[in-house]
């Protein structure tokens, strides 16, 4: 557990998130997927609690690269590329 209440379960390298893991943020957001040098990097899914949406796709150095967004009703899909 982090001092701010965040929680992380997964692989680490030199005290940094690395490989597969799940991070639960203190605001209710959840990321599960691949990490590299303490950043979201690779395939993963991110739940954004404030908007009640899921993002599934590819991350690079904490940025969304491509994927889809699913709303809370699971009926709205949007393709994201090169954001």
C-alpha positions as CSV (number, residue, x, y, z in Angstrom):
1,X,0.0,0.0,0.0
2,X,1.2,3.5,-0.8
3,X,1.0,6.4,1.7
4,X,-1.9,7.9,-0.3
5,X,-4.0,4.7,-0.1
6,X,-3.3,3.3,-3.5
7,X,-2.7,-0.4,-3.7
8,X,-0.6,-2.4,-6.1
9,X,-0.4,-6.2,-6.7
10,X,2.1,-7.5,-9.2
11,X,5.7,-7.7,-10.4
12,X,8.3,-5.1,-9.5
13,X,11.8,-4.4,-10.6
14,X,14.1,-2.1,-8.5
15,X,11.0,-1.0,-6.5
16,X,9.2,0.0,-9.7
17,X,6.0,-1.6,-11.2
18,X,7.2,-3.8,-14.0
19,X,5.5,-6.6,-15.9
20,X,1.9,-7.6,-15.1
21,X,0.1,-6.0,-12.2
22,X,-3.0,-4.4,-10.8
23,X,-3.1,-0.9,-9.4
24,X,-6.1,0.4,-7.4
25,X,-6.0,4.1,-7.1
26,X,-7.4,5.9,-4.0
27,X,-10.0,7.7,-6.2
28,X,-11.5,4.3,-7.3
29,X,-9.8,4.0,-10.7
30,X,-8.3,0.6,-11.4
31,X,-5.6,-0.3,-14.0
32,X,-4.7,-4.0,-14.7
33,X,-2.1,-4.8,-17.3
34,X,1.5,-4.4,-18.2
35,X,3.9,-2.0,-16.6
36,X,7.4,-0.8,-17.6
37,X,9.6,1.5,-15.4
38,X,6.7,2.3,-13.1
39,X,4.4,3.4,-16.0
40,X,1.4,1.8,-17.8
41,X,3.1,0.3,-20.9
42,X,1.6,-2.5,-23.0
43,X,-1.8,-4.1,-23.0
44,X,-4.1,-3.2,-20.2
45,X,-7.5,-2.1,-19.0
46,X,-8.3,1.0,-17.1
47,X,-11.6,1.7,-15.2
48,X,-12.2,5.4,-14.7
49,X,-14.7,5.6,-11.8
50,X,-15.6,9.2,-12.1
51,X,-16.9,8.6,-15.7
52,X,-18.0,5.0,-15.2
53,X,-16.1,3.8,-18.3
54,X,-13.6,1.1,-19.1
55,X,-10.7,1.6,-21.5
56,X,-9.1,-1.5,-23.0
57,X,-6.1,-1.4,-25.2
58,X,-2.5,-0.4,-25.6
59,X,-0.6,2.1,-23.4
60,X,2.8,3.6,-23.9
61,X,4.6,5.4,-21.1
62,X,1.2,6.1,-19.3
63,X,-0.5,7.4,-22.5
64,X,-3.4,5.7,-24.3
65,X,-2.3,4.7,-27.7
66,X,-5.2,2.6,-29.1
67,X,-8.1,0.6,-28.0
68,X,-11.8,0.9,-27.1
69,X,-14.0,2.6,-24.6
70,X,-17.0,0.9,-23.0
71,X,-19.6,2.9,-21.1
72,X,-21.3,1.8,-17.9
73,X,-24.2,0.3,-20.0
74,X,-21.7,-1.8,-22.0
75,X,-23.5,-0.6,-25.2
76,X,-21.2,2.1,-26.5
77,X,-17.9,1.3,-28.1
78,X,-15.5,3.7,-29.6
79,X,-12.2,3.0,-31.3
80,X,-9.3,5.1,-30.1
81,X,-6.1,5.3,-32.2
82,X,-3.1,7.5,-31.9
83,X,-4.4,9.6,-29.1
